[in-house]
Amino acid sequence: MNLKKNILLSAICILALSQQVFAKDVNVEITVKELELSIDNKGTKQMMWTFGGTIPGPVVRVKEGDVVNFKLINPKSNKQSHSMDFHAAQVDVLDEFGEIKPGKSKKFTFEAKYPGVFMYHCGAPAMSEHIARGMYGVIIVDPKDGYNKNYPKPDREYVIVEGDLFKEGTKAEDITMGNGWQASLINGKVFHYDPVHDENAELSLQSKPGERVRIFFVNANINESVAFHPIAGIWDKVYDNGNPKNVKYGMQTVDVAPAHGMTFDLISPKNRDTNNALVNHRMKRALNGAITILLNHEDYDGKKGKDGKLVLRD
């Protein structure tokens, strides 16, 4: 009898060890770049402040429990002080999130304790100006337990970040109050993935009919919420903050607060080619840049939204 118990306990221990997900250290280094970037599909350029030279900055992806060793570099060639605020971190706003002057760098470490999709952004004053000029990005913290019935594995994944575009030269205090607002940016450009409303748009999201497409969405607008809606579709599952425990089903339009993130699953019909427009249903925003086209076609580009290609860039 004791022998049977020992064998059973050993089997349970082996099974537990085989299923255990071990935390790891993840090194992340980002350099601030102040530079002119194209803010629309025609190539119109504007001076922006960025993490790594793109809007949004590089996607950081870790697992729940991982330790992030982060380094921010603010080159001497820049004119502004900058900082990094990871919404996935629990640290000291006056220490780790403190600003650094040009020519300086800063290191800090944090544990990614909660799964989800989080914004990161510059917090140097005026914070509203730094964010509005493009200093934001996404950190995805995958759940340590992996996929399950309520959080199924997607067939395809994309990151979408909506942000503001203000007229060149708008003062920080006006940006804070919303004065000088010009358009909405989707991953750094007006109508970035919308060839329907912009003849210069060359990119669109794509999937095979019937696939589960997962959208990691972050609202980087400084003041306004986003009413995120899939025209000609229904969100199959919505995960508030991207946390698998915060799930809602069959949603039409979901409000995403400024500086908040959510994960959205969309499944298209299997038996035909269809298209969706992923929009901010606040019409002022939608018709000034916040529309993304998702093509669900049999002749889809199989590389898009796969193998870490979450942000489509020109």
Buried (B, 14 or more C-beta within 10 A) or exposed (E): EEEEEEEEEEEEEEEEEEEEBEBEEBEBEBBBBBEEBBBBBEEEEBEBBBBBBBBBBBBBBBBBBBBBBBBBBBEEEBEBBBBBBBBBBEBEEEEBBBBBEBEBEBEBEBBBEBBBBBBBBBBBEBBBBBBBBBBBBBBBBBBBEEEEEEBBEBBBBBBBBBBBBBEEEBEBEBBBEBEBBBBBBBBBBBBBBBBEBBEEBEBBBBBBBBBBBBBBBBBBBBEBBBBBBBBEBEBBBBBBBBBBEBBEEEBEBBEBEBBBBBBBBBBBEEEEBBBBBBBBBBEEBBBBBBBBBBBBBEEBBEEBBEEEBBBBEE
